[in-house]
Amino acid sequence: MESNSSLHIVMYPWFALGHITPFLHMSNKLARKGHRISFFVPTKTQSKIQHFNGFPHLITFVPITVPHVDGLPLGAETTSDVPSPLIPLIMTAMDRTEPHIELLLRDLKPHIVFFDFTHWIPKLARKLEIKTVYFSVVSPVMMSYFRGRELEGQETATIPFEKMFLQPPNGFPDSSIKLHPHEMPYFVSVNSQPFGNDMKLRDRLHISTIECDTFVSKGFREMEGPFAEFLERNFGKPVLLAGPVIPEPPMSSFSLEEKWDKFLGQFKAGSVIFCAFGSDNILKKEQFQELLLGFELSGLPFFAVLKPPFGTETVEEALPDGFAGRVVGRGVVHSGWIQQQLILEHPSVGCYVTHCGSGSLREKVCKAIKTVMEENYSESSYVDDLSQKLQVLVN
């Protein structure tokens, strides 16, 4: 292959919208460089993301029929279709797609597969002489902290798992970053329970990151360069930073929708609370109501973008009694798609309440970095560099 040739890349993200969406944003960045993308996605989920496809002549959705697993609701495809206790069964269903994925890869003959939780992809791809990229949708800081600690091997063998991560790994770039004891129970629970086919999530990540040919991570050299270098030293393979990998708004979205601009424009600078909990995060009704009552008690204007809580069809039916009347004119609760980047940039927004999803945080951080660095920052330089290094990987 010539160095300036386009690549054929397969994307196969974990069946969660919080992973599928950044994989598609990454696809758009690579398609802009002329690369061809085959995007594997559950059949019914395609309609939820196809509006993010900025290059339909280069990005092709390949529908994947999700095998049924006992215990899953019929038709469930992604984590947003099930309550959290059933999420491991979504992983089991995804594992059962392996024979179909092998047939597709044999037929499509791509150069590279981007993946994350399907630990069996590297072994399968190697058999077919296809390169693999572990694409991390979380920060290099998080990856280097947890994976670096586990890679210390004998040094941590005698430390109970629930205490292992209270200290950063040796050589970690910032010793002030560490988990607190109250954060450990949730982390231990997530990583210690079976996560598809009786395999723990931590074991999936270990195999995936050890067996892949290279890492690609959403990240900034300006902030996270030392952590990427730490990962590279510990894994002995390239770790490529792709920039923030946030969506580029369509031409029709360069101006904030009139009704939201009018609502936000009536308040003074820095006075509005903006709350957005992402595409996958669904609250219990009592959590949903407590959050909104907190916004009401603040006395500040607010704009909350939330999914209808479990057991309800709309946000309106889940509102606390009398809430809508008490906050009329200063509070909005919305469940549909909004122009999050433009709302975050609005001068009236002074507080951002979020579920701490990686994509949502990066949309805000990206704006701050651009402001601080001015002409010295270029997102396109990340994609140029990534494109060139992927071509080197294949060659």
C-alpha positions as CSV (number, residue, x, y, z in Angstrom):
1,M,0.0,0.0,0.0
2,E,1.2,3.5,-0.8
3,S,1.6,5.9,2.1
4,N,-1.1,8.1,0.7
5,S,-3.6,5.3,0.1
6,S,-6.9,5.2,1.9
7,L,-7.6,2.5,4.4
8,H,-10.6,0.3,4.9
9,I,-11.5,0.3,8.6
10,V,-14.1,-1.7,10.5
11,M,-15.6,-0.3,13.6
12,Y,-17.1,-2.7,16.2
13,P,-17.9,-0.9,19.4
14,W,-19.4,-2.3,22.6
15,F,-23.2,-2.2,22.3
16,A,-23.8,0.9,24.3
17,L,-24.7,4.3,22.8
18,G,-22.0,5.9,24.9
19,H,-19.4,3.8,23.0
20,I,-21.2,3.6,19.6
21,T,-21.5,7.3,19.3
22,P,-17.8,8.2,19.8
23,F,-16.8,5.3,17.4
24,L,-19.0,7.0,14.8
25,H,-17.5,10.4,15.6
26,M,-14.0,8.8,15.1
27,S,-15.3,7.4,11.8
28,N,-16.2,10.9,10.6
29,K,-12.7,12.2,11.5
30,L,-11.1,9.3,9.5
31,A,-13.5,9.5,6.6
32,R,-12.6,13.2,6.2
33,K,-9.1,11.9,5.4
34,G,-10.5,9.7,2.7
35,H,-10.6,6.4,4.6
36,R,-13.5,4.0,4.1
37,I,-15.4,2.8,7.1
38,S,-17.6,-0.3,7.6
39,F,-19.5,0.4,10.8
40,F,-20.9,-2.7,12.5
41,V,-24.0,-1.8,14.5
42,P,-27.1,-3.6,15.9
43,T,-29.9,-3.5,13.3
44,K,-32.5,-1.4,15.1
45,T,-29.9,0.9,16.6
46,Q,-28.8,2.2,13.2
47,S,-31.7,4.6,13.0
48,K,-30.6,6.2,16.3
49,I,-27.2,7.2,15.0
50,Q,-27.4,7.6,11.3
51,H,-27.9,11.3,11.5
52,F,-24.3,11.5,12.9
53,N,-22.9,10.0,9.7
54,G,-21.2,13.0,8.1
55,F,-19.8,11.0,5.1
56,P,-22.4,8.5,3.9
57,H,-20.4,7.8,0.7
58,L,-17.5,6.6,2.8
59,I,-19.2,5.3,6.0
60,T,-21.4,2.2,5.5
61,F,-23.5,0.8,8.3
62,V,-23.4,-3.0,8.5
63,P,-26.4,-4.3,10.5
64,I,-25.6,-6.9,13.1
65,T,-28.4,-9.2,14.3
66,V,-28.0,-9.5,18.1
67,P,-28.5,-13.1,19.2
68,H,-31.1,-13.6,21.9
69,V,-29.9,-14.5,25.3
70,D,-32.2,-16.0,28.0
71,G,-33.1,-13.3,30.4
72,L,-32.9,-10.4,27.9
73,P,-36.1,-8.7,26.8
74,L,-36.9,-9.7,23.2
75,G,-35.4,-7.2,20.8
76,A,-32.9,-5.8,23.3
77,E,-29.8,-4.7,21.5
78,T,-27.9,-2.1,23.6
79,T,-27.4,-1.2,27.2
80,S,-30.1,1.5,26.9
81,D,-32.7,-1.2,26.2
82,V,-32.2,-2.9,29.6
83,P,-31.8,-2.1,33.3
84,S,-28.3,-2.2,34.6
85,P,-28.4,-5.7,36.2
86,L,-29.0,-7.1,32.7
87,I,-26.1,-5.3,31.0
88,P,-23.8,-8.3,31.3
89,L,-26.3,-10.3,29.1
90,I,-25.8,-7.7,26.4
91,M,-22.1,-8.6,26.5
92,T,-23.0,-12.3,26.2
93,A,-25.1,-11.6,23.2
94,M,-22.3,-9.6,21.6
95,D,-19.8,-12.4,22.2
96,R,-22.2,-14.7,20.3
97,T,-21.8,-12.6,17.2
98,E,-18.2,-13.9,16.8
99,P,-19.0,-16.4,14.0
100,H,-20.9,-13.8,12.0
101,I,-18.2,-11.2,12.5
102,E,-15.6,-13.7,11.2
103,L,-17.6,-14.2,8.0
104,L,-18.0,-10.4,7.6
105,L,-14.2,-9.8,8.0
106,R,-13.4,-12.6,5.6
107,D,-15.7,-11.0,3.0
108,L,-14.8,-7.3,3.6
109,K,-11.1,-7.8,4.0
110,P,-10.5,-4.6,5.9
111,H,-7.0,-3.3,6.9
112,I,-7.9,-2.5,10.5
113,V,-10.6,-3.3,13.1
114,F,-11.3,-0.7,15.8
115,F,-12.9,-2.5,18.9
116,D,-13.1,-2.2,22.7
117,F,-14.8,-4.9,24.9
118,T,-14.8,-7.8,22.4
119,H,-11.6,-9.4,23.6
120,W,-11.7,-12.1,20.9
121,I,-11.3,-9.6,18.0
122,P,-7.4,-9.5,18.1
123,K,-7.0,-13.3,17.9
124,L,-9.6,-13.5,15.1
125,A,-8.2,-10.6,13.2
126,R,-4.6,-11.9,13.4
127,K,-5.7,-15.2,11.8
128,L,-7.1,-13.1,8.9
129,E,-4.0,-10.9,8.8
130,I,-6.0,-7.8,9.9
131,K,-4.5,-5.2,12.3
132,T,-6.5,-4.3,15.5
133,V,-6.8,-1.0,17.3
134,Y,-8.2,-0.8,20.9
135,F,-10.1,2.4,20.8
136,S,-10.6,3.8,24.3
137,V,-13.5,6.1,24.8
138,V,-12.3,7.1,28.2
139,S,-9.3,9.3,29.2
140,P,-5.7,8.0,29.0
141,V,-5.5,9.1,32.6
142,M,-8.0,6.5,33.6
143,M,-6.6,3.8,31.4
144,S,-3.0,4.4,32.6
145,Y,-4.1,4.4,36.3
146,F,-6.0,1.2,36.3
147,R,-4.2,-0.8,33.6
148,G,-0.8,0.3,34.9
149,R,-1.6,-0.8,38.4
150,E,-2.7,-4.3,37.2
151,L,0.4,-4.6,35.0
152,E,2.7,-4.4,38.1
153,G,2.1,-8.1,38.5
154,Q,3.9,-9.6,41.5
155,E,4.2,-6.1,43.2
156,T,0.4,-6.1,43.7
157,A,-0.3,-9.8,43.8
158,T,-0.7,-9.8,47.6
159,I,-2.8,-6.7,47.7
160,P,-6.6,-7.3,47.9
161,F,-8.4,-6.1,44.8
162,E,-10.5,-3.7,46.8
163,K,-7.4,-1.9,48.0
164,M,-5.2,-2.2,45.0
165,F,-6.3,1.0,43.4
166,L,-6.1,3.3,46.4
167,Q,-2.6,4.3,45.2
168,P,-1.5,5.0,41.6
169,P,1.0,2.7,39.8
170,N,4.7,3.2,40.1
171,G,5.9,5.9,37.7
172,F,2.4,7.4,37.3
173,P,2.8,11.0,36.0
174,D,0.7,12.6,38.8
175,S,0.8,11.1,42.3
176,S,-2.1,13.4,43.5
177,I,-4.5,11.4,41.4
178,K,-5.9,8.4,43.3
179,L,-9.2,6.7,44.2
180,H,-10.8,7.4,47.5
181,P,-12.0,4.6,49.8
182,H,-15.7,5.5,49.3
183,E,-15.2,5.1,45.5
184,M,-13.9,1.6,45.7
185,P,-17.1,-0.5,46.3
186,Y,-18.7,0.6,43.0
187,F,-15.4,0.0,41.1
188,V,-14.9,-3.4,42.7
189,S,-18.5,-4.4,41.9
190,V,-18.2,-3.4,38.2
191,N,-14.9,-5.1,37.7
192,S,-15.4,-8.3,39.7
193,Q,-18.9,-9.5,38.5
194,P,-19.3,-11.7,35.4
195,F,-19.5,-9.5,32.3
196,G,-20.6,-11.8,29.5
197,N,-19.8,-15.5,29.3
198,D,-18.6,-15.6,32.9
199,M,-15.7,-13.3,32.2
200,K,-15.0,-10.3,34.3
201,L,-14.7,-6.8,32.7
202,R,-11.2,-6.4,34.0
203,D,-10.1,-9.6,32.3
204,R,-11.7,-8.5,29.0
205,L,-9.8,-5.2,29.2
206,H,-6.6,-7.0,30.0
207,I,-6.8,-9.4,27.0
208,S,-8.0,-6.6,24.7
209,T,-5.2,-4.2,25.6
210,I,-2.5,-6.9,25.6
211,E,-3.5,-8.5,22.3
212,C,-4.3,-5.5,20.2
213,D,-1.7,-4.0,17.8
214,T,-2.0,-0.5,19.1
215,F,-4.1,1.9,21.2
216,V,-6.1,4.9,20.1
217,S,-7.5,7.1,22.8
218,K,-9.6,10.2,23.0
219,G,-7.1,12.7,24.5
220,F,-5.1,15.9,24.2
221,R,-1.3,16.0,24.2
222,E,-1.7,19.3,25.9
223,M,-3.3,17.7,29.0
224,E,-2.7,13.9,28.7
225,G,0.5,13.4,26.8
226,P,2.5,12.1,29.8
227,F,-0.2,9.6,30.6
228,A,-0.2,8.3,27.0
229,E,3.6,8.0,27.2
230,F,3.2,6.0,30.5
231,L,0.7,3.6,28.8
232,E,3.1,3.2,25.9
233,R,6.0,2.3,28.2
234,N,4.0,-0.2,30.1
235,F,2.4,-1.9,27.2
236,G,5.3,-1.7,24.8
237,K,3.1,-0.6,21.9
238,P,2.1,2.7,20.3
239,V,-0.6,4.8,22.1
240,L,-2.0,7.3,19.7
241,L,-4.0,10.4,20.9
242,A,-6.9,11.3,18.6
243,G,-7.8,14.6,20.1
244,P,-11.2,15.2,21.7
245,V,-13.2,13.2,19.0
246,I,-16.3,15.3,19.6
247,P,-19.0,15.7,16.9
248,E,-18.8,18.5,14.3
249,P,-22.3,20.1,14.2
250,P,-24.0,20.0,10.9
251,M,-24.3,23.3,8.9
252,S,-27.9,23.7,10.1
253,S,-26.7,23.6,13.7
254,F,-24.1,26.4,13.7
255,S,-26.7,28.6,15.3
256,L,-28.5,27.7,18.4
257,E,-32.2,26.7,17.9
258,E,-34.3,29.8,18.3
259,K,-36.4,28.7,21.2
260,W,-33.4,27.7,23.3
261,D,-31.5,30.9,22.4
262,K,-34.6,32.9,23.5
263,F,-34.9,31.0,26.8
264,L,-31.2,31.3,27.7
265,G,-30.9,34.9,26.4
266,Q,-33.3,36.3,29.1
267,F,-30.8,35.5,31.9
268,K,-27.6,37.2,33.0
269,A,-24.2,35.9,32.1
270,G,-23.1,32.8,34.1
271,S,-26.5,32.4,35.9
272,V,-28.0,29.3,34.2
273,I,-27.5,25.7,35.4
274,F,-27.2,23.3,32.5
275,C,-27.7,19.6,33.3
276,A,-27.2,16.8,30.8
277,F,-26.9,13.1,31.7
278,G,-26.0,11.6,28.4
279,S,-27.7,9.1,26.1
280,D,-27.3,6.0,28.3
281,N,-28.0,7.3,31.8
282,I,-31.5,6.7,33.0
283,L,-32.4,7.7,36.6
284,K,-34.9,6.1,39.0
285,K,-38.0,8.3,39.4
286,E,-37.1,9.3,42.9
287,Q,-33.5,10.3,41.8
288,F,-35.0,12.2,38.8
289,Q,-37.3,14.1,41.1
290,E,-34.7,14.9,43.8
291,L,-32.4,16.3,41.2
292,L,-35.1,18.6,39.8
293,L,-36.2,19.7,43.3
294,G,-32.6,20.6,44.0
295,F,-32.5,22.8,40.9
296,E,-35.8,24.4,42.0
297,L,-34.4,25.1,45.5
298,S,-31.3,26.8,44.1
299,G,-33.5,29.7,42.9
300,L,-31.4,29.8,39.7
301,P,-32.6,29.3,36.1
302,F,-31.9,25.8,34.8
303,F,-32.0,23.7,31.6
304,A,-32.1,20.0,32.4
305,V,-31.8,17.4,29.6
306,L,-32.7,14.0,31.0
307,K,-34.2,10.7,29.8
308,P,-37.6,9.7,31.2
309,P,-36.9,7.8,34.4
310,F,-37.5,4.0,34.6
311,G,-41.1,3.1,34.5
312,T,-42.3,6.3,32.7
313,E,-42.8,7.2,29.1
314,T,-42.2,11.0,29.3
315,V,-40.4,13.4,31.5
316,E,-43.6,15.4,32.0
317,E,-45.4,12.5,33.8
318,A,-42.4,12.1,36.1
319,L,-42.2,15.7,37.3
320,P,-42.8,16.3,41.1
321,D,-46.3,17.5,41.9
322,G,-46.7,21.1,41.1
323,F,-43.1,21.4,39.8
324,A,-43.9,22.7,36.3
325,G,-46.0,25.6,37.7
326,R,-43.5,26.6,40.3
327,V,-40.5,26.9,37.8
328,V,-42.4,28.2,34.8
329,G,-40.2,30.8,33.0
330,R,-37.0,29.9,34.7
331,G,-36.7,26.1,34.3
332,V,-36.9,23.7,31.4
333,V,-36.8,19.9,31.5
334,H,-36.3,18.3,28.1
335,S,-35.8,14.7,26.9
336,G,-34.9,15.1,23.3
337,W,-31.7,15.9,21.3
338,I,-30.2,19.3,21.9
339,Q,-27.2,21.2,20.6
340,Q,-25.1,20.6,23.6
341,Q,-21.9,22.2,22.4
342,L,-23.7,25.5,21.5
343,I,-25.5,25.5,24.8
344,L,-22.3,25.0,26.7
345,E,-20.8,28.0,24.9
346,H,-23.8,30.2,25.6
347,P,-22.7,33.1,27.9
348,S,-25.7,32.7,30.3
349,V,-24.6,29.1,31.2
350,G,-22.4,29.2,34.3
351,C,-22.8,25.7,35.8
352,Y,-22.6,22.3,34.1
353,V,-24.1,19.3,36.0
354,T,-23.2,16.1,34.2
355,H,-22.9,12.4,34.7
356,C,-19.2,12.7,34.0
357,G,-19.4,10.9,30.7
358,S,-16.2,11.2,28.8
359,G,-17.7,12.8,25.7
360,S,-19.7,15.4,27.6
361,L,-16.7,16.5,29.7
362,R,-14.5,16.7,26.6
363,E,-17.0,19.0,24.8
364,K,-16.5,21.5,27.6
365,V,-12.7,20.9,28.1
366,C,-12.1,21.3,24.3
367,K,-13.7,24.7,24.4
368,A,-11.4,25.7,27.3
369,I,-8.3,24.4,25.6
370,K,-9.1,26.3,22.3
371,T,-9.6,29.5,24.3
372,V,-6.3,29.1,26.2
373,M,-4.1,28.0,23.4
374,E,-5.7,30.1,20.6
375,E,-3.9,29.6,17.3
376,N,-1.5,27.0,18.8
377,Y,-4.3,24.4,19.0
378,S,-5.4,22.4,16.0
379,E,-7.7,19.4,16.3
380,S,-7.1,18.5,12.7
381,S,-3.4,17.9,13.4
382,Y,-4.4,15.0,15.7
383,V,-6.4,13.3,12.9
384,D,-3.6,13.9,10.4
385,D,-1.1,12.3,12.7
386,L,-3.5,9.4,13.5
387,S,-4.2,8.8,9.8
388,Q,-0.5,8.6,9.0
389,K,0.3,6.3,11.8
390,L,-2.5,3.9,11.0
391,Q,-1.1,3.7,7.4
392,V,2.3,2.9,8.9
393,L,0.7,0.2,11.1
394,V,-0.8,-1.5,8.1
395,N,2.4,-1.3,6.0
